Structure formats: structure tokens, C-alpha cells
């Protein structure tokens, strides 16, 4: 399992009645991929630029299809992509891709919601080694997972303190995720204000 999959499991498992915004989660998942690829030495950072490893990284090496897909999607030459640009490009629809992958592997399932009409369903986490691993990381207050979770609004007993992260490259990625989520929220607020102003205009016409 990867940090991205652990994050998705925590996002679904913590409070199914209050789903995390899919845009926020997608950005955080893209950041988690960068962190896992850093650990796998599939890339390094030059400032905030993502520099792929000279040797191609395969799925066998990474032991995860989506992470291998992320590695193959890295910009291969100068000028390399910034972490922020990667988050927006790779993050597009990424939460859905991870949900599908975990459903196919049997780690997520759909459960009929008794309180919702017309046979509506919700996604729930299956009790599995993957769930136990993610929850163990969460219970251990693992700083990277805690900071990523906090960025998308998941708050537990964790401190979510980036000061617990000692790797400068990882800190750069976490800061980029935070900034991207804040940018997305600002865009939501701008659109909400514009829509409200437009509605007021029509009501006053």
C-alpha cells in the first residue's frame, strides 16, 4: 500500500457522513504520490522542481500500478515541472481513480444506505490488512499522513504538525499541497460570490 491509498482509506473511514471534497482530496493524493516516489528514489526535487530518476521506474519496482503510472507521467526533461503544477495536472480526477482501484481490489465496497431513497449507496472501507495498516499509521500520529489529512479537513487526535517532518523535500511537497488546497477553496468562494451576485441581479430585475 501507498501513502495515497492510506490517505483515501482514512478519508472514507473517518466519517462517512461528511465526505471530503474530491478536489481537495485529489490534490492531496497527488502530493502523497510525490512523497512515495521520493522515498522510492523514483524522483528528486531541485528546489520545487520534480526531477525524474535517470532509470525508468517500473510497476515491479514500485509494487503499485497507480504509483507506477504517476512515475511514468513525470515531465521527462528540462524545464521540469514544479510540484504545484504536478498537483493540478496529476490531481485531476485522481480521487476517483484511486476509489476505482480500491474497489477493484476489494478494499472498498458499496453499501446500501438505509436512510437514502431509491436504493442509494455509499462507499465503505472493507475490514482488511490495507485498512488496518492505514488506521495504524493514523493512530501512530504519522506526521506525513496527519498533515495531508489535515490539509483536506480531516481532524483526529493528531497534531498535524509539519514540524515533525524532517525531510526538506517532503516539507516542500506538503507546503505545496496546503497552498493548492487553499487556492482551490479561494476559487470556490469566488465562484460562490459571483453566483450569488448573479442571482441577486436576476431577483432585482
PALUM-127263 format. One line per field, with one value per residue: x, y, z of N, C-alpha, C in turn; residue in three letters. Coordinates in steps of 0.02 Angstrom, whole numbers, plus 32768, in hexadecimal, padded with zeros to 4 digits. Layout:
BEGIN
n.X	[X|...];
n.Y	[Y|...];
n.Z	[Z|...];
ca.X	[X|...];
ca.Y	[Y|...];
ca.Z	[Z|...];
c.X	[X|...];
c.Y	[Y|...];
c.Z	[Z|...];
volum	[ALA|...];
***
This chain:
BEGIN
n.X	[8029|800E|8035|7FD5|7F67|7F51|7F2B|7EB3|7E65|7E5D|7E19|7D9B|7D77|7D76|7D06|7C80|7C09|7C2A|7C6D|7D0E|7D41|7D4F|7DA8|7E07|7E38|7E6E|7EDA|7F29|7F42|7F91|8000|8027|8050|80C5|8116|8122|8165|81DA|820F|8222|8289|826E|8267|82AA|82B4|82D9|82EB|824D|822F|8206|826C|8280|82BD|8352|8350|82CA|8234|81E0|8143|815B|81C6|818E|8120|809A|8012|7FD4|8031|80A0|806B|8064|80ED|8115|80D6|811C|8169|81E5|8258|82C0|826A|824E|81B7|8160|8139|80BC|807D|8078|801F|7FA4|7F97|7FA9|7F50|7ED0|7E37|7E6B|7E45|7DD5|7E0E|7E5E|7DFA|7DB6|7E1D|7E30|7DB3|7DB1|7E14|7DD8|7DDE|7D8F|7CDE|7C33|7BA9|7B01|7AA0|7A39|79EF|79E0|7983|7946|79A0|7A24|7AD7|7B6F|7C21|7C87|7D0A|7D59|7D77|7E17|7EC4|7EFB|7EAA|7EC4|7F4C|7F4E|7F03|7F54|7FC4|7F86|7F5C|7FD8|8001|8047|80A9|80AA|8036|7FD8|7FE4|7FC2|7F3E|7F05|7F0D|7EA4|7E39|7E23|7E1C|7E61|7E9A|7F16|7FAB|7FCD|8041|80B6|8135|8164|8195|822A|826D|82A1|8276|81FE|81B8|81AD|8154|80E1|80C3|80A2|802F|7FD9|7FD1|7F95|7F18|7EE2|7EDD|7E7F|7E0E|7DFF|7DDD|7D61|7D18|7D1B|7CCF|7C56|7C31|7C24|7BBB|7B55|7B48|7B1D|7AA2|7A60|7A59|79FE|798D|7973|7950];
n.Y	[7FC4|8076|8121|8174|811C|80F7|8174|818A|8122|8148|81C1|8197|8141|8183|81DC|81B7|81FD|827F|82A7|82C2|834C|832D|836A|83A6|8331|82ED|8340|832F|82A6|82A1|82E5|828A|8222|8258|825E|81D5|81AB|81F1|81AE|8132|814D|8171|81EC|8292|8331|83CE|845A|8493|8444|83B0|832A|82A3|81FA|81BA|8139|80DF|80C5|8038|7FDB|7F65|7F88|7FEA|7FAC|7FCC|7FF9|8078|80D0|80B4|80DF|8167|8184|816F|81D9|824A|82E5|82D6|831F|83B6|8454|841D|83E8|8449|8426|8459|846A|83E5|83B0|83E9|83B9|832A|8310|831E|82D4|826C|8233|81E9|8187|8141|8110|80B9|805D|8026|7FF0|7F8C|7F3A|7F07|7F4A|7FB4|7FC7|7FCF|8005|7FF4|807F|8094|8103|8151|8175|8112|80A9|80D5|80D3|80CA|80DE|8071|803F|7FA4|7F2A|7F05|7ED3|7F46|7FAF|7FA4|7FC1|8047|8083|8067|80B6|8131|8131|812F|81AF|81D6|824B|827A|8242|8278|8303|830E|82DF|8341|83AD|8399|83A5|8342|831B|82D3|828C|82AF|8313|8352|8395|83E0|83F3|837E|833B|8315|8315|837E|8380|833B|8392|8400|83CC|83B5|8438|846D|8423|8454|84DC|84CE|8497|8500|855F|8525|852A|85B5|85D1|858F|85DF|8658|863A|861B|8698|86E0|8699|86B1|873B|8743|8701|875A|87C8|879D|878A|880A|8842];
n.Z	[8000|7FEA|801A|7FE2|7FCF|8054|8086|8040|8073|80FB|80EA|80BE|8123|819E|81B6|816D|8157|813E|80BA|8071|800D|7F61|7F08|7F5E|7F9B|7F2D|7F0A|7F7E|7F76|7F03|7F34|7F96|7F45|7F0C|7F7E|7F9E|7F2C|7F39|7FA8|7F6E|7F1E|7E9D|7E6E|7E87|7EDC|7E97|7EDC|7ECE|7E65|7E0D|7DF1|7D8E|7DAD|7D61|7D2F|7CEB|7D49|7D7B|7D89|7DCD|7E1B|7E6E|7E9F|7E95|7E34|7E19|7E4F|7E01|7D89|7DA6|7DAF|7D2B|7CF1|7D0C|7CDF|7C67|7C48|7C49|7C42|7CE5|7D3A|7DB3|7E60|7E83|7E06|7DDF|7E3F|7E18|7D95|7D98|7DFD|7DCB|7DD0|7E1C|7E97|7E77|7E25|7E81|7ED6|7E81|7E68|7EE9|7F00|7E9E|7ECE|7F3B|7FB3|7FCF|7FD7|7F9E|7FF9|8021|804D|80D1|80F7|808A|7FF6|7F68|7F5B|7F70|7F7E|7FE0|7FEB|8046|80B6|80AF|812F|8139|8119|80DE|810E|8197|8199|816D|81D4|8240|8223|822D|82B4|82F0|82E3|8272|8222|8199|815D|81B5|819E|8116|811E|8171|811B|80C4|8116|8176|8219|82A5|833C|8322|8317|82A2|827A|821A|8242|8272|8208|81C0|8149|80CB|8045|8048|809C|8046|7FE7|8036|805B|7FDF|7FC1|8025|7FFE|7F80|7F9E|7FE8|7F83|7F2F|7F82|7F8D|7F0A|7F04|7F5D|7F1A|7EA8|7EE5|7F19|7EA2|7E66|7EC2|7EB6|7E32|7E3D|7E91|7E3E|7DDC|7E2B|7E4D|7DD6];
ca.X	[8000|8032|801A|7F97|7F31|7F44|7F06|7E6F|7E42|7E4E|7DE7|7D5A|7D68|7D71|7CC2|7C5E|7BD1|7C45|7CA1|7D41|7D3C|7D76|7DDF|7E3A|7E55|7E96|7F19|7F50|7F58|7FC9|8039|803C|8076|8109|813B|8134|8197|8219|8228|8236|82C0|8258|826F|82C5|82A0|830B|82C0|8208|8228|8208|829D|8279|82F9|836D|8338|8281|8219|81AD|8112|817A|81F1|8165|80EE|8058|8003|7FC7|806F|80C8|804D|807A|8134|811B|80B8|8147|8188|8226|8292|82BF|8264|8226|8179|8160|810C|8079|8060|806A|7FE3|7F69|7F91|7F9F|7F18|7E8E|7E12|7E94|7E22|7DAA|7E3A|7E70|7DBE|7DAA|7E51|7E24|7D77|7DC3|7E3E|7DAF|7DEC|7D54|7CA1|7BF9|7B79|7AC1|7A93|79F3|79CC|79DB|7951|7956|79D7|7A65|7B0E|7BAB|7C5E|7CA1|7D4A|7D55|7DA8|7E4B|7F07|7F06|7E89|7EE8|7F8B|7F3F|7EED|7F8F|7FEB|7F60|7F5F|801D|800E|807B|80A2|8099|7FF0|7FB0|7FE4|7F9A|7EF8|7EEF|7F06|7E62|7E06|7E1A|7E3C|7E59|7EC1|7F5A|7FC2|7FD3|8077|80E9|8176|8179|81B2|8270|8287|8291|8251|81B9|819A|819C|8117|80A9|80B2|8081|7FEB|7FB3|7FC4|7F67|7ED5|7ECB|7ECD|7E3F|7DD9|7DF6|7DB8|7D1C|7CF8|7D11|7C96|7C1A|7C1F|7C0C|7B79|7B25|7B3D|7AF5|7A5E|7A42|7A4B|79C0|7954|7964|793D];
ca.Y	[8000|80B5|8158|818B|80EE|80FE|81B2|8180|80F7|8171|81F3|8176|811B|81AC|81F3|81B0|822C|82C0|8297|82F4|8367|8303|8392|83AA|82EF|82DE|8364|830F|8265|82AE|82F4|824B|81FC|8275|8249|818E|81A5|8208|8177|80FC|8169|8177|8233|82BE|8376|8403|8490|8479|8421|8367|830E|8259|81D1|81AD|80F7|80DA|80A1|800A|7FC5|7F31|7FAA|800F|7F7E|7FEC|800F|80C0|80F3|80AC|810D|81AA|818B|8175|8217|8282|8308|82B4|8348|83FD|8467|83ED|8402|845A|83FD|8477|8459|839D|83A4|83FA|838F|82E4|830C|8320|8294|8236|8210|81B6|8151|8118|80ED|8081|802B|8003|7FC7|7F51|7F0D|7EEE|7F6E|7FDE|7FA9|7FFB|7FEE|8017|80AE|808B|8143|8175|8155|80F9|8079|80F7|80B0|80F1|80B6|8064|801B|7F5E|7F18|7EE1|7EE9|7F8B|7FDC|7FA1|7FE5|808F|809A|8065|80F3|8169|812E|813D|81F6|81DB|8292|8287|8232|82A7|8345|8307|82DA|8382|83DA|838F|83AF|8309|8328|82A1|829E|82BC|8358|836C|83C6|83D3|83F5|8339|8323|832C|8316|83BE|8375|832A|83D0|8427|83AE|83C2|8480|8476|8409|8484|8518|84BD|848F|8544|857F|8508|8546|85FB|85D0|857E|8619|868A|8625|8621|86E0|86F3|867B|86D4|877D|8738|86F1|8798|87F2|8785|8796|8853|8859];
ca.Z	[8000|7FE4|8042|7FC1|7FDF|809B|808F|8028|80A3|8136|80D6|80BA|8160|81DA|81C0|812C|8150|812A|8089|8060|7FC9|7F33|7EED|7F92|7FA4|7EF2|7F11|7FB2|7F5D|7ED5|7F5F|7FB5|7F12|7F08|7FBA|7F97|7EF6|7F58|7FD2|7F42|7EF5|7E57|7E5D|7EBB|7ED1|7E8E|7EF3|7ECC|7E25|7E12|7DC3|7D8F|7DAF|7D1F|7D1A|7CEE|7D83|7D64|7DBA|7DF7|7E4B|7E9D|7EBB|7E97|7DF0|7E15|7E5D|7DC4|7D58|7DB8|7D9D|7CE2|7CDB|7D1D|7CA7|7C63|7C36|7C5B|7C89|7D0A|7D54|7DFA|7E88|7E7F|7DC4|7DE1|7E67|7DF1|7D5A|7DAC|7E2B|7DAA|7DD2|7E39|7ECD|7E57|7E0E|7EBB|7EED|7E53|7E73|7F28|7EF8|7E76|7EF7|7F72|7FF1|7FD8|7FBD|7FA0|802A|801B|8084|80E4|8100|804A|7FCB|7F25|7F5B|7F6D|7FA0|7FF2|7FEB|8089|80B6|80C6|8162|8113|812D|80C7|813E|81D7|8191|816B|8215|826C|8215|8248|82FD|8304|82D7|823E|8211|8153|8154|81DC|817D|80D9|8132|8189|80E2|80A5|8148|81A1|8259|82D9|8377|830A|831C|825E|827F|81E8|8263|827D|81C9|81C1|8105|80AB|8007|805C|80B4|800A|7FC9|8063|8056|7F9E|7FC8|804D|7FD6|7F4A|7FBC|7FF8|7F43|7F18|7FAC|7F79|7ECA|7F14|7F7B|7EE5|7E7E|7F0D|7F1B|7E5F|7E5B|7EEC|7E98|7DF6|7E52|7EAB|7E05|7DBC|7E58|7E4D|7D93];
c.X	[802C|8012|7FD9|7F5D|7F1F|7F1A|7EBE|7E46|7E2F|7E17|7DA1|7D46|7D5A|7D29|7C9D|7C26|7BE9|7C7E|7CD0|7D35|7D6A|7DB0|7E18|7E5F|7E82|7EDA|7F46|7F6A|7F93|8008|8054|8064|80BD|8133|814F|8168|81DB|8238|8242|8271|82AE|825B|8295|82AD|82DD|82E6|8279|81FB|8231|8235|8297|82BD|8311|8356|82EC|826A|81DF|817C|8130|81A5|81C6|8130|80AA|804B|7FFB|8007|809E|80AD|8062|80C3|813C|80FE|80E3|8164|81D1|8263|8289|8292|8236|81E9|8180|812F|80C4|8058|804E|8029|7FA4|7F60|7F81|7F60|7ED4|7E6D|7E36|7E6F|7DF4|7DD3|7E4E|7E34|7DB2|7DDD|7E45|7DE4|7D88|7DEC|7E17|7DBA|7DB7|7D18|7C69|7BC4|7B39|7AB4|7A49|79CC|79C3|79AC|796F|7994|7A1C|7A99|7B45|7BE6|7C76|7CE1|7D40|7D89|7DDB|7E8E|7F16|7EE7|7EAF|7F2B|7F80|7F2C|7F26|7FBB|7FC9|7F65|7FA4|8030|8047|8075|808E|804F|7FC4|7FAC|7FBB|7F4F|7EDE|7EE5|7EC2|7E2A|7DF8|7E40|7E2D|7E7C|7F08|7F6B|7FC7|8009|80AD|812F|8190|8198|81F8|828E|8271|8268|8208|8195|8185|815B|80DB|8093|808D|803A|7FBF|7FA0|7F91|7F20|7EB8|7EB7|7E8A|7E05|7DCB|7DCE|7D6F|7CF7|7CEB|7CD4|7C54|7C02|7C04|7BC7|7B43|7B15|7B12|7AAC|7A3B|7A2F|7A09|7984|7941|794C|78F1];
c.Y	[803F|80E9|8171|815D|80F1|813D|81AB|8156|811F|81A3|81D5|815A|8147|81C1|81F1|81E1|8271|82B4|82D2|830C|8342|832A|8398|8367|82DD|8301|8343|82CB|826E|82C0|82B5|8221|8216|825E|8200|8184|81BF|81CF|813D|810F|8169|81BF|8255|8304|83A2|8444|8476|8454|83D6|834A|82C2|8237|81C3|816A|80F5|80AF|8077|7FF9|7F91|7F51|7FCB|7FE4|7F9E|800B|805A|80E8|80EE|80D9|8155|81B6|8194|81B6|8254|82A2|82F1|82E0|8390|8423|8436|8410|8413|842C|8417|8464|840F|838F|83B2|83CC|8347|82DC|830A|82DB|825D|8211|81DA|817A|8123|80F2|80AF|804A|8003|7FDA|7F86|7F20|7EF3|7F11|7FA3|7FB8|7FDC|7FDC|8017|8040|80AC|80CC|816A|8150|8138|80CC|8098|80CF|80E0|80C1|80AE|803B|7FD5|7F53|7EEA|7EF6|7F31|7FBD|7FDD|7FC7|8030|80A9|8096|80A2|812F|816B|813E|8186|8200|8220|829F|827A|8264|82EB|8342|8304|831D|83B3|83D4|838F|8374|8316|82F0|82B9|82B3|8307|8379|83A2|83B5|83D6|83AF|8319|833F|8330|8356|83B5|8364|8368|83FD|840E|83BD|840A|848D|845C|843A|84C1|8509|84B5|84D4|8569|8566|8523|858F|85FF|85BE|85BB|864F|8679|862B|866A|86F6|86D7|869F|8719|8777|872A|8730|87C7|87DE|8792|87E0|886D|8861];
c.Z	[8000|8011|8024|7FD3|8029|80A8|8078|8059|80E1|8125|80D5|80FE|819D|81E9|817D|8121|813B|80F9|807C|8019|7F9A|7F14|7F1F|7F99|7F69|7EF5|7F45|7F9C|7F2D|7EFD|7F80|7F84|7F0D|7F43|7FB5|7F60|7F0E|7F80|7FA8|7F16|7EAB|7E3F|7E95|7EAC|7EC9|7E9E|7EF7|7E8A|7E2E|7DDC|7DC5|7D94|7D69|7D04|7D1F|7D29|7D6D|7D9B|7DE8|7E2E|7E82|7EBE|7EC2|7E52|7DEB|7E22|7E21|7D8D|7D66|7DA3|7D52|7CC8|7CEA|7CDF|7CA1|7C56|7C4C|7C2A|7CAD|7D2A|7D9E|7E1F|7E81|7E3D|7DC1|7E06|7E3E|7DB6|7D6D|7DD6|7E0A|7DA9|7DF6|7E71|7EB0|7E40|7E47|7ED7|7EC2|7E60|7EB4|7F26|7ED2|7E9F|7F33|7FB4|8001|7FBC|7FC2|7FCD|8022|8059|8095|80E9|80BF|801B|7F8C|7F24|7F57|7F95|7FB3|7FF3|8033|8083|80D3|80FC|8143|812E|8118|80F8|8180|81D2|8192|81B0|8248|8262|8234|8294|8318|82FA|82A7|821D|81C9|8146|8178|81B9|813D|80EA|8149|814F|80C0|80D8|8175|81E2|8289|8318|8363|8310|82D8|825B|824D|8206|8271|8241|81C4|817B|80E1|806B|8016|8075|807A|7FEB|7FF5|8060|8014|7FA0|7FEE|8023|7F9F|7F65|7FCE|7FB9|7F28|7F41|7F9B|7F38|7ED6|7F30|7F47|7EBA|7EA4|7F10|7ED8|7E52|7E84|7ECF|7E5A|7E08|7E6C|7E72|7DE4|7DE9|7E58|7E0A|7D8D];
volum	[UNK|UNK|UNK|UNK|UNK|UNK|UNK|UNK|UNK|UNK|UNK|UNK|UNK|UNK|UNK|UNK|UNK|UNK|UNK|UNK|UNK|UNK|UNK|UNK|UNK|UNK|UNK|UNK|UNK|UNK|UNK|UNK|UNK|UNK|UNK|UNK|UNK|UNK|UNK|UNK|UNK|UNK|UNK|UNK|UNK|UNK|UNK|UNK|UNK|UNK|UNK|UNK|UNK|UNK|UNK|UNK|UNK|UNK|UNK|UNK|UNK|UNK|UNK|UNK|UNK|UNK|UNK|UNK|UNK|UNK|UNK|UNK|UNK|UNK|UNK|UNK|UNK|UNK|UNK|UNK|UNK|UNK|UNK|UNK|UNK|UNK|UNK|UNK|UNK|UNK|UNK|UNK|UNK|UNK|UNK|UNK|UNK|UNK|UNK|UNK|UNK|UNK|UNK|UNK|UNK|UNK|UNK|UNK|UNK|UNK|UNK|UNK|UNK|UNK|UNK|UNK|UNK|UNK|UNK|UNK|UNK|UNK|UNK|UNK|UNK|UNK|UNK|UNK|UNK|UNK|UNK|UNK|UNK|UNK|UNK|UNK|UNK|UNK|UNK|UNK|UNK|UNK|UNK|UNK|UNK|UNK|UNK|UNK|UNK|UNK|UNK|UNK|UNK|UNK|UNK|UNK|UNK|UNK|UNK|UNK|UNK|UNK|UNK|UNK|UNK|UNK|UNK|UNK|UNK|UNK|UNK|UNK|UNK|UNK|UNK|UNK|UNK|UNK|UNK|UNK|UNK|UNK|UNK|UNK|UNK|UNK|UNK|UNK|UNK|UNK|UNK|UNK|UNK|UNK|UNK|UNK|UNK|UNK|UNK|UNK|UNK|UNK|UNK|UNK|UNK];
***
